[in-house]
Amino acid sequence: MDERDVRLLKAIADLGTGSPERLHEETGIPVSTIHYRLNNLREAGVIENDLYDFDHEALGLGVTVIVEVLADYEGPYEEFADELLAVEGVTEAFFTMGETDFVVLARLSSSETVERLISDFEAIPQVERTNSTFTIATLRDESRAPATYDVETLIDELTE
């Protein structure tokens, strides 16, 4: 990756679009160059897909719950994690170090569905305990990490 790639990725994160015309307006990089670089970034796996982001609140999935899962499982963590990921409403899951084995984020339709979520987790035999936290307000919900950085920091850290 070079500085132009980083500038493109930052613009995509800031604008929420991969439109070559919008990216040209934001970066000044020629549209033909943008097409070429976006294709290269896709081939390299840096850009995974063309997503339409959702407003979870407007969609009706505005209750966010963060669940710490302590488990006693044998074998690779990925096999156990598949059971956590199968619980409806789980949108993100992380294998962690420390006392907590997994941290799971779920988007739910109402506070009543939290009981169902926790029951589903606790029905998994290897789950020893859960610790759940209701979020009161979403302060940032950014799926594109470059949007949280200054472009110069990204260039310093990501370019060769």
Secondary structure, DSSP 4 states (H G I P E B T S, - for coil): --HHHHHHHHHHHHHT---HHHHHHHH---HHHHHHHHHHHHHTTSS--------HHHHT--EEEEEEEEE---S-HHHHHHHHHTSTTEEEEEE-SSS-SEEEEEEESSTHHHHHHHHHHHTSTTEEEEEEEE-S--S---S-GGGGS-HHHHHHHH--
